[in-house]
Amino acid sequence: MAVRGVLTFETACRAHEAGLKIIAASQAPEIEVDCAAVSESDSAGLAVLLNWLAIARRNHRQMRFTHLPATLCAVARISEIEGLLAAGCS
């Protein structure tokens, strides 16, 4: 799954719903979320990613984030939840 564009308070609800549809349609045991094309993000964007992660885990699936923007990693680091994003913040 690829996330593109702006992932902020203004777009979080739409992004969240779109991601839920993709997660539900996928049968893969692990879902990769590529954030290389995210141009802007904030704490609402981080909340979307964490919610997707929680839903995947509830359904006994793994989720791996890649190419996370520095802004998302910074918010995760400040919130002491960087470990949930694993290798996505490198």
Secondary structure, DSSP 8 states (H G I E B T S, - for coil): -EEEEEESTTTHHHHHHHHHHHHHH---SEEEEEEEEEEEE-HHHHHHHHHHHHHHHHTT-EEEEES--HHHHHHHHHTT-GGGGGGG--
